[in-house]
Amino acid sequence: MENLDLITAGSVPYNPAELLSSSRMKELIDTFRAKYDYIIFDAPPVIPLTDPQVLGAQADGVLMVVQAGRTQRGIIEHAQSLLNQAEAKVLGFILTGIRYHIPQYIYRYL
């Protein structure tokens, strides 16, 4: 895709949180900030791992992805609390898995 660069994670290190909080990672992010308008990190779930908290603290903002009808409010609040403790700026939420009922007579216009 034109104007899109992608860096994959590669092999999983012994202690990912240590790598993500390293001075080398900060230098890498600073290099990206100088070159790109937007930098997007796709991180694992917040609660079982510390990686998203460490990465979120270095990011300009965090969007939490939650699944409608599946992710419980308490889990969301706990995850948000962990990110806040890490001084990550939670900008908002992306809600996935929403199902809308569209009446049959409207389908002909779609």
Buried (B, 14 or more C-beta within 10 A) or exposed (E): EEEEEEEEEEEEEEEBBEBBBEEEBEEEBEEBEEEEEEEEBEBEEBEEEBBBBBBBBBBEEBEBEBEEEEBEEEBBEEBBEBBBEBEBEBEEBEEEEEEEEEEEEEEEEE
